Amino acid sequence: MAGTPNPVLHESRSWYIYYMSSVAVVKYSNRDSLSPFDAAVYTRMLTSAFCLFTGAKDVVEAIHRVVRGNTVGIKTNCVTRKVNSTPVSLVDALARLLVKAGYLDNDLVVWDRTSRELSAAGFSLNASMKGVRCTGTDANGIGYSNSFFTSGSVNSLISRILTDLVDSNINVPVLKDHSVAGMSAGLKNMYGAINNPNKYHADNCNPFCAHVSALEPIRAKNKLTIIDATHVQYQGGPGYVPDYFAQYGGLIISDDPVAADRIGLEILEHLRKTNGQPSLEKAGRPVMYLATAEALGLGTATMSKIDLRVAEVDSDGRTKLAELLS
Amino acid sequence: MKRRSFLKCVGCGASAAAAADLLPDFLGLVQNAAAFDLQKELSKVEARYYKKLPGGGIECGLCPRHCQVTDLERGFCGVRENQADVYRTLVYGLPCAMNVDPIEKKPFFHFYPGTEALSIATAGCNVNCKFCQNWEISQSRPEQTNNYNYTPQALVDICLSQRIPNIAYTYSEPTVFYEYMYDTAALGKKNGIRSVVVSGGYIEREPLAALLGTVDAIKIDLKSIREEYYKNIVSGKLGPVLKTLEQIRKSGVWLEIVTLAVPTLNDSEAEFHDLSKWVKTNLGSDVPLHFSQFYPKYLLTNLPPTPQKTLETAYDIARAEGLEYVYLGNLPGHPSESTHCPKCGELVIERRGFRVYRNTLAKSCCPKCGWKVPGLF
């Protein structure tokens, strides 16, 4: 899962960038409010993020470089109702951009493990032949794969949305603290694709988090990770605890799921530190599964091997370079 | 199935409600949710045996796992959820399996032979045996199973109207639907309906003690006498199961034990010796012990069924260790399905499969020598 080479950067930088994982972070300049971002803001951020990540000049070209297949899944995280779940406005903006890039709206499938959770997070379900589909794995006619997939210590059935319905998947989790795993972001979100996530929470979810993402359909079909780090539950997660809720205002995008999470961890630890919380390791919840995932070849968890690009976008869509932790 | 066919299959169920032109609306405005069975309502009955943790979250005290669960998360069993620091059972009154079985199928061989049991299970289990024969429900969350809606009163009413004398909590792991089981058993007791439990015995002492006051018989799966087996094959621990067996035995509630003999994993002669010895020493020689044949399922489809010879060896070893009532299961027609008087060898209960053909016990005693056969007859 090597990073996508950036042709522009490649011309000006040394050759080894081809072999590094790339991650782009786009922050919104006007991020003082704790209220959710609307679809227009997310559209600007996504447009900037796709272009920054791929080096393409427009978003359509950028999407064509990183999104594969005819039918595309958008895996949300809707465990915690409306707060700390993937925002509807983000998914709405992403779906519109994909349609702009030529995808049929009916070939986009917004999904999670249950329709009930999607609904509670504010999504409107749609299994019809018109419009963007939105459905839980538990909906009639879907369910889980008939046979088990195995990866290390994990044996699971996988949502048929991933195995049978979509050609590729965009993982759209939320960055947040997790009481067991330490951090919930991209890898942890794929627990929502298997039938038995409750069996894999021991030992800070390590090595399970890595093993779940190494299950063949997940590994093969997850082409892109877009982590919502606009509002971050830096302590007390994954549920909503207002005392530990901070504004970061960013989106993380990468085709390397481990590298995306690694950058998410930098942000999470920064927010914890600036808000007087101990590091996750000191809190007894070290995020060990990233190193395990790297060892499995799922991606890069080593900061020095990640080509990180950070930009800030304003309300007019203008972009300028920025710092990750500012 | 091709993708398009799949899409049509999924979509056709919703087509009636999808009359509106949804193209311009995208996600925020689509209003055909009624096409789904999205409200698979789960129960919200508060769970028993948990405590709130300082700083948020709860700790479950129902089984030896003691899962610590934060808001909106579930325990290992997958059917108990923390909702704003109130731990709730999601499966109260929601069985996903329901059948009328012979009591011999559980198996109970010394508990009202020839009677029937209304047998129920919900989704979920607190272990993860690689050989599970009912993994489709035991390893599922309640959203993944098709659930009926039967209150404890409804179950008891069925038994009364259909003249079924027993309710069996079985198939998956009744510990995880403890509240539903307990309330049904208590109500059944008031109405003259007996309750029997088929469990792996992975339960804490306090809830077990309460349960023992309401049920009439318990069958425990002693899956092995080796800690390593429990760790690697069961995802649990042996110690708590042994304590459960001792606690049940001391309580006087009728107890039978089943061991599934899995080829190459727990079928050595040494293990049969150790297991039988432990049962005799700690529970007594008159506890019925069933050795069952394994069939390849779930995560152990690479293994063959247990050879009959292996089971017969287990039978011989257990008898030689001094156990008086040893049976072999999943071998229909085998002589060891029947009960013989341990004193004179007389055939007192003849069984084939789950059917009782002859029961010659007179007031629980052998008609030939008068030996009292333990159990409830």
Contacts between the chains, C-beta under 8 A, distances in Angstrom:
chain1	res1	chain2	res2	distance
A	70	B	3	7.9
A	71	B	3	6.0
A	79	B	72	5.9
A	80	B	71	7.8
A	80	B	72	5.5
A	81	B	72	7.8
A	88	B	27	5.9
A	88	B	28	6.2
A	91	B	27	6.2
A	92	B	26	5.6
A	92	B	27	4.9
A	92	B	28	6.0
A	95	B	26	6.0
A	95	B	27	6.6
A	96	B	26	6.7
A	105	B	23	6.7
A	105	B	26	7.1
A	106	B	7	7.7
A	110	B	27	6.7
A	113	B	143	7.5
A	114	B	143	5.0
A	115	B	36	5.3
A	115	B	37	8.0
A	115	B	38	4.0
A	116	B	38	5.7
A	116	B	39	7.0
A	116	B	40	6.9
A	116	B	143	7.2
A	119	B	33	6.6
A	119	B	38	5.7
A	123	B	27	6.1
A	124	B	27	6.0
A	124	B	28	6.7
A	124	B	29	7.0
A	124	B	30	4.2
A	124	B	31	6.4
A	124	B	32	7.9
A	124	B	33	6.1
A	125	B	30	7.4
A	125	B	32	7.2
A	125	B	33	4.4
A	125	B	35	7.6
A	125	B	36	5.3
A	125	B	38	6.1
A	126	B	14	7.6
A	126	B	18	7.5
A	126	B	22	6.7
A	126	B	27	7.8
A	126	B	30	4.4
A	126	B	32	5.9
A	126	B	33	8.0
A	127	B	10	5.3
A	127	B	11	5.5
A	127	B	13	6.6
A	127	B	14	3.9
A	127	B	18	7.8
A	127	B	32	7.7
A	127	B	35	6.0
A	127	B	36	6.6
A	128	B	11	5.6
A	128	B	14	5.1
A	128	B	15	6.3
A	128	B	17	7.6
A	128	B	18	3.1
A	128	B	22	6.6
A	128	B	32	5.9
A	128	B	35	7.3
A	129	B	7	7.2
A	129	B	8	7.4
A	129	B	11	4.7
A	129	B	15	7.2
A	129	B	18	7.2
A	130	B	18	6.3
A	130	B	21	6.9
A	130	B	22	4.6
A	130	B	23	6.0
A	131	B	22	3.5
A	131	B	23	6.0
A	131	B	25	6.3
A	131	B	26	6.7
A	131	B	30	5.6
A	132	B	26	5.7
A	132	B	27	5.8
A	132	B	30	7.6
A	134	B	27	6.2
A	134	B	30	7.0
A	135	B	10	7.2
A	135	B	36	7.5
A	136	B	38	7.4
A	136	B	143	8.0
A	138	B	40	6.8
A	138	B	143	4.6
A	138	B	144	6.3
A	139	B	10	7.2
A	139	B	36	5.5
A	139	B	37	7.3
A	139	B	38	7.4
A	140	B	10	7.8
A	140	B	13	5.3
A	140	B	36	7.2
A	140	B	37	5.8
A	141	B	9	5.3
A	141	B	10	4.6
A	141	B	13	6.2
A	142	B	10	6.2
A	143	B	144	7.4
A	144	B	144	7.1
A	148	B	299	6.8
A	155	B	299	5.3
A	160	B	6	7.9
A	164	B	1	6.8
A	164	B	3	7.3
A	164	B	6	5.6
A	165	B	3	6.4
A	165	B	6	5.7
A	165	B	7	7.2
A	165	B	10	7.8
A	167	B	3	7.8
A	179	B	57	6.5
A	179	B	68	7.9
A	179	B	70	4.0
A	179	B	73	7.2
A	180	B	70	7.7
A	180	B	73	7.7
A	195	B	139	7.3
A	195	B	140	6.5
A	195	B	141	7.5
A	195	B	144	6.1
A	196	B	78	7.1
A	196	B	128	7.7
A	196	B	139	5.5
A	196	B	140	7.6
A	196	B	141	7.7
A	198	B	74	5.1
A	198	B	75	6.7
A	198	B	76	5.6
A	198	B	77	6.9
A	198	B	78	4.0
A	198	B	141	7.1
A	199	B	76	6.4
A	199	B	78	7.8
A	199	B	128	5.5
A	199	B	139	7.6
A	199	B	235	7.4
A	201	B	73	8.0
A	201	B	76	7.4
A	236	B	56	6.6
A	237	B	70	8.0
A	238	B	70	7.2
A	238	B	71	7.9
A	238	B	72	7.1
A	238	B	73	7.3
A	239	B	70	6.2
A	239	B	71	3.3
A	239	B	72	5.1
A	239	B	73	7.9
A	240	B	71	8.0
A	241	B	56	7.4
